C-alpha cells in the first residue's frame, strides 16, 4: 500500500512539474528569410552552385561525346587504339567524379563556402533564441521549420519576431 501511495505521489509530482514548464516555438526559415545577410549569402551560394554545375555538366558532355565516338569507331580500331581510348574514357570518368566530389561532396567547395557564409548567421540566430529562452525561462523552444511536425501552433507562443528584434531587425 505504501508503494502504491509513493508511486501515486511520484506520478502527481511529475505531472505537476510538466505543467510548470514553458514551451515556445520559432520558425527559423521565416527568421533567416528576413535577414538580408542570409538572403545575400544564399544568392551567392546559388550562383556558385550554378557555376559549378555548369562545369560538371560540360565535363559530362565531353565524356559522353568521347564514349559515343569510341562506340562508333570501335570496330575500326586496333587493340592498342581500343585500349588507349578506353583508358581515355576511364580517365575522363575519374576526372568527372573527382570534380563532382570537389564541388558538391561533403567536404567540397560548396559545402565549405556555405559554412563560411551561412554558419555565422545561423549561430547569431541560435544565440538570440538561447538568450530569449533564458530570459523567458522557457524549458524548450521548438523549430517548426525543422523536420518535426507541428499540427497546431498558437501564434502567441511564436517567438520568431522576438528573435528578429534581438538580432536588430524589425518585422
N, C-alpha and C positions, 0 to 999 in steps of 0.2 A: 504494500500500500504506500509506503514511504517512497519507493522508487517511482510509482505512478505519479505521486504528487510532485516529486522532484522533476520528472520528465515534463509534466504539465507546466510547471513553473518555468523551466528552461525554454519550452516552446513559446510560452507567453512572452518571455523576455526577448526572444529572437524576433517575434512578430512586432513587438513594440519598437525594438531597435531598427527594424527595417522601415517602419513608418517615419522615423525621425530623420532619415537620410533625405538629402535633397538631390534631385536629378534635373538635368537640363540637356539640351542638345544644341548643336551648331551645324551649319551646312558649309563645309569647307570649300565646296565647289562655288557656292554663292560668294563667299568671302574672297576667295582667290580671284574670281571673275571681276570683282570690284577694285582690285589693286592694279593700278597702271603698270607697276614694275613687273608683275606676274604676266599680265597680258602682253607686254612688250617682250618678255623672255619667251613666252610661248610662240609668238610670231617669229622671233629669231630662230627658235628651235625648228619650227615648221619649215622655214626657208632652208635651213641647213639640212634637214631631213630630205627635202625635195632635191637638193643639190646632190646629196649622197645617193639617193635613189636613182637619179638620172645617170650617174656614173656607173652604178651597178648594172642598170638596165643596158647601158651602152656596151659594157663588157659582156653581158649575157648575149646580146645580139651578135657580137663578134664571135663568140663561142658557137652560137647556133649556125652562123654562116660557115665557119671553119668545118663544122661537123657535116653540114649539107654538102659542101664542096667535096669533102672526103668521101661521102657516100656515093656521090655522082661519079667520082673518078677511081674508086677502089678497084674496079675490075681492070683498069689500065695501069695500075701502079705495080712496081716491083716489090718484093718482100721488104727490101731496105727502105723504100719510099713509104710503104704502108706503115712500117714501124716508126719512122720519123714523124709522119703525120699523126699517128696515134699518140705519140709522145707529146706532140704539139697540142693536141686536144686535151690530153690529161693535164698538161701544164697550165693551159688556159682555164680548165675547170678548177684547178687548185688556186690559181690567181683570183678567180671569181669568188670562190668560197672564202678565201683569205680577206678579200676586200669587204665582203658581207660581214664577216666577224669583226673586222677592224672598225667598220662604221656602225653596225647595228647590234653587235654582240653585247653580252652582259658587262664587259669591260671595254666596250667600244667607245669611239669618239663621241657619238651622240649621247650615250649614257653619261659620259664624263662632263660633257657640255651642259646637259640637263642638270646634273648635280651641282655644277658651279653656278648656274643661273637661278635655278628654282629652289634648291635646298635652303639657302639663307632666307628666302621669303617664307617658305614653309616653317622654318624654325621660328621666325618672328611671330607667325600666326599661332604656333603651338605655345610659345611663351606668353602671348596675350591671353590665350584660353586658360593657361595654367594660372596666371595672375587673377583672372576673373573667378576661376574656380576656388582659389584660396580666399579671395576677398568675400565671395558669396557663400563660403562654406558648403560648396557642392561636393557630394560624395562621388558622383560620376557625371561626366559630360559625354554624351554620345555624339558621333558624327553621322548625320543622316545621309551624307554624301557617300559614305563608305559602303561596304558590301552588306552591312547589317540592314535588314528590312524593318522599317517602322510603318506599321499600318496606319496609325493615327498619331499626330503630334499637335499638342496645344501650342499655338503661337506665343502664348505668354511665357513659355519656357524656352523659347528660341533665343539664344544669346549671340547670334551671328552679328547683329547690329552693334552690340556692345564690343565685340571683338574688333570690328571695323573702327569704332570710336577709339578703342585702346591703341590701335595702330595709327591713329591720326587721320582717319578718313570719315567722311560723312556719307550716309546712305541717301 
